């Protein structure tokens, strides 16, 4: 019995990707809930208090995953935007547009939780620290991408302009990541790297579970937004009319 080979590239079209995304969304929502409950339970109920920062350190179970996701989603957004700019793939540009609001949300959450953490640790809600400033620039890049696309009526021109901005903004990601090494900043260095971690095992597991929850959430909400964008941009096509029952 012969089997037809499975080709991922067939899902490069909005028509094929739309139903696939619809099937994946419930699974990612379920995983986000499972990892979220597990991570927050470990982080806020099981993990021990920090010897120096006391109980206030627990904000890191929200702050650190949000910071990671704000940088990671920008790279993914820039990748999709660049792919759409180079090869004119409609789905690529739609995915970039779908990712931007979620990335902006995580950048804002990173700054907000950082302020809650910084007040008791530094005595101030905000300091012009290298990492904080570059993270603020990242939020502005997300908002600029969204605003630029909204300001241009022609979707193709909007995608091209947004892609150029997204690609230029990629230079900010290594600045955020290495800022604590390149400059003398108030922000503490990383407690986690690929080789070893200075964190207690329970803290580490809690943070990784929260990071997985954020990742699953980002995928689920971005796929939902991508499906909405597909319907808006492809509204005059036959497949959308069939999907909507027209």
Secondary structure, DSSP 8 states (H G I E B T S, - for coil): -------GGGGGSHHHHHHHHHHHHHHHHHHHHHHHHHHHHIIIIIS--BTTTBGGGGGHHHHHHHHHHHHHHHHHHHHHHHHHHHH--HHHHHHHHHHHHHHHHHHHHHHHHHHHHHHHHHSSS----HHHHHHHHHHHHHHHHHHHHHH-SSHHHHHHHHHHHHHHHTHHHHHHHHHHHHS--SS---SB-SS-B-S-HHHHHHHHHHHHHHHHHHHHHHHHHHHHHHHHHTTTSHHHHHHTT-
